[in-house]
Amino acid sequence: MANYNKRYYVVWKGRVPGVYDNLDDAMEQVDNFPGAMFKSYDSPQAAAEAYRRSEVREDKKDLGNILLNSSRANIPASGKPDYFSFPEIDLNGWAVDASCLGNPGRMEYRGIELMSGRELFRVGPFEKSTNNIGEFLAIVHALALMQQTGESHTIYSDSVTGMAWVRNRKIKTQLTREPANEKCFKMMERALSWLNTHHYSTRILKWQTERWGEVPADFGRK
């Protein structure tokens, strides 16, 4: 029998835009987020279609700016590599990175589109965490977001440790769990649960910093 009370939620503006099948997860994205926008739907198809329509509108809105600035867009910023000169880089890929001020310290992570530089997500800060944890969470976040939106892109990370934790579905950290970092530990648990309950074929590749420069998602705080 169908569950007529089941609702699906589209978050257009929030911490992580996307489609959610759980109200608590959706509320985590919009609670206390300035200008948050979300709506509930009675089927996953309706929610997914609403989210896709919003992405099409955003793409059309951005098209004029892309065309107007096309000549300038292909000129690398001063001191940054021209990624078009490296054919081995998948420019349709995503790049992820984390920043941690201290060890342990205040950590946050984010993901961007390589081609446009558009920020796809940014999460944190988390207190008393580590950079490796942030790198791990960023990769899993990107994987989950792709499955949520039906996309497939190469993921680039400069973290050998973060990639190994994802590949092995196991976190090896000596960080002590305490009230100050409880939220971060819960995020790690959710990430591991996702990895153990989902299949993915996404390529996760090492960003070659020595050859290509800093990973594009870098926070620029070094």
C-alpha positions in Angstrom: 0.0 0.0 0.0 1.3 3.5 -0.9 2.4 5.7 1.9 0.3 8.8 1.3 1.9 10.7 4.1 5.4 10.4 2.7 6.8 13.8 1.6 9.9 14.8 -0.4 11.7 18.0 0.1 13.5 20.3 -2.4 16.1 22.7 -1.0 16.9 25.4 -3.5 18.8 27.7 -1.1 20.4 26.1 1.9 23.7 24.6 3.1 23.4 21.8 0.6 20.8 22.3 -2.1 19.1 19.1 -3.4 16.3 16.6 -2.9 15.7 15.0 0.5 13.3 12.3 1.6 13.6 13.1 5.2 12.3 16.3 6.9 15.0 16.3 9.5 17.8 16.2 6.8 16.1 19.0 4.9 15.7 21.1 7.9 19.4 20.8 8.7 20.1 22.5 5.4 17.7 25.5 5.9 17.6 26.1 9.6 19.1 29.5 10.4 20.3 29.7 6.8 19.8 33.3 5.4 17.3 33.4 2.6 16.6 29.7 2.7 14.2 28.3 0.2 12.6 24.8 0.2 9.3 23.1 -0.5 7.7 19.7 0.0 6.3 17.4 -2.7 4.2 14.2 -2.5 6.4 12.1 -4.8 10.2 11.8 -5.5 9.5 12.3 -9.2 7.8 15.7 -8.6 10.6 16.8 -6.3 13.3 15.7 -8.7 11.6 17.5 -11.6 11.2 20.7 -9.6 14.9 20.6 -8.7 15.9 20.0 -12.3 13.7 22.9 -13.5 15.5 25.2 -11.1 18.9 24.1 -12.4 17.8 24.8 -16.0 16.7 28.3 -15.0 20.0 28.9 -13.3 21.9 27.7 -16.3 20.0 30.0 -18.6 20.5 32.9 -16.3 24.2 32.3 -16.2 24.6 31.7 -20.0 24.7 35.5 -20.8 27.5 36.1 -18.3 29.4 33.1 -19.7 29.1 34.4 -23.3 29.9 38.0 -22.3 33.0 36.9 -20.5 34.1 34.0 -22.7 37.3 35.5 -23.8 38.3 36.5 -20.3 37.2 33.2 -18.8 39.9 31.3 -20.8 42.7 33.5 -19.4 44.1 32.0 -16.2 44.3 34.3 -13.2 47.8 35.6 -12.5 49.9 32.9 -10.9 47.4 30.1 -11.6 47.8 27.3 -14.1 45.7 27.3 -17.3 43.9 23.9 -16.9 43.1 23.8 -20.6 46.8 23.2 -21.2 46.6 19.9 -19.3 44.5 17.5 -21.5 44.7 14.9 -18.8 42.4 17.0 -16.5 38.7 16.2 -16.8 37.4 19.8 -16.9 33.8 18.5 -16.3 35.0 17.2 -12.9 34.6 18.4 -9.4 37.3 19.4 -7.0 37.1 19.1 -3.2 39.3 20.4 -0.4 39.3 21.0 3.3 40.9 23.6 5.5 41.7 23.2 9.2 43.1 26.0 11.3 45.1 24.0 13.9 45.4 20.3 14.5 43.0 19.7 15.9 41.3 22.9 15.0 38.4 24.6 13.2 37.7 22.7 10.0 35.5 23.3 7.0 35.3 21.7 3.5 33.9 22.5 0.1 33.5 21.3 -3.5 33.6 23.2 -6.7 33.0 22.7 -10.5 36.3 22.7 -12.3 35.1 24.4 -15.5 33.2 27.2 -13.9 34.7 27.5 -10.4 31.2 27.5 -9.0 31.0 26.4 -5.4 28.7 23.4 -5.1 28.8 23.1 -1.3 30.6 24.4 1.7 30.1 22.9 5.1 31.4 23.9 8.5 33.2 25.1 10.4 33.6 22.2 12.8 35.5 22.7 16.1 38.4 20.4 17.2 38.6 18.4 14.0 41.4 17.6 11.5 42.2 18.3 7.8 42.1 14.6 6.9 38.6 14.3 8.3 37.5 17.3 6.3 39.0 15.8 3.1 37.2 12.5 3.7 33.9 14.2 4.3 34.3 16.4 1.2 34.7 13.4 -1.0 31.7 11.5 0.4 29.6 14.7 0.3 30.4 15.0 -3.4 29.5 11.4 -4.1 26.2 11.7 -2.2 25.4 14.9 -4.0 26.0 13.4 -7.4 23.7 10.4 -6.6 21.1 12.8 -5.3 21.1 14.9 -8.5 21.7 12.0 -10.9 25.0 13.4 -12.1 28.4 11.7 -12.6 31.7 13.6 -12.6 35.3 12.8 -11.8 36.2 13.9 -8.3 39.6 15.4 -7.7 41.2 15.5 -4.2 44.7 16.3 -3.1 44.4 14.1 -0.1 45.8 10.6 -0.3 44.5 9.9 3.2 41.0 11.1 2.5 40.9 9.0 -0.7 42.1 5.9 1.2 39.5 6.3 3.9 36.8 6.4 1.3 38.2 3.5 -0.7 38.5 1.4 2.5 35.3 2.6 4.0 37.2 3.1 7.2 38.4 6.2 9.1 41.7 6.0 10.9 41.9 8.9 13.2 43.3 9.4 16.7 41.1 12.4 17.3 39.4 12.2 20.7 35.6 12.4 20.7 34.3 15.1 23.0 31.3 17.5 23.2 33.1 20.2 21.1 33.4 17.9 18.1 30.4 15.7 18.5 28.7 17.1 15.4 31.8 16.3 13.3 31.8 12.7 14.6 28.2 12.3 13.7 29.0 13.5 10.2 31.7 10.9 10.0 29.3 8.2 11.1 26.7 9.3 8.5 29.4 9.4 5.8 30.5 5.8 6.6 26.9 4.6 6.7 26.4 6.2 3.3 29.5 4.4 1.9 28.4 1.1 3.3 24.9 1.3 1.8 25.5 2.9 -1.6 27.3 1.7 -4.7 29.2 4.2 -6.9 31.3 4.1 -10.0 32.6 7.6 -9.8 36.3 8.1 -10.5 38.1 9.7 -7.5 41.5 10.9 -8.7 44.5 12.5 -7.0 45.0 16.1 -7.9 48.6 16.5 -9.1 49.5 19.6 -7.2 53.2 19.5 -8.3 52.2 19.6 -11.9 48.8 21.5 -11.9 49.1 23.8 -8.9 46.9 23.9 -5.9 43.6 22.0 -6.1 41.0 24.6 -7.4 38.8 24.0 -4.3 41.7 25.2 -2.1 40.7 27.7 0.6 43.9 29.8 0.0 44.9 29.8 3.6 48.4 28.3 3.4 
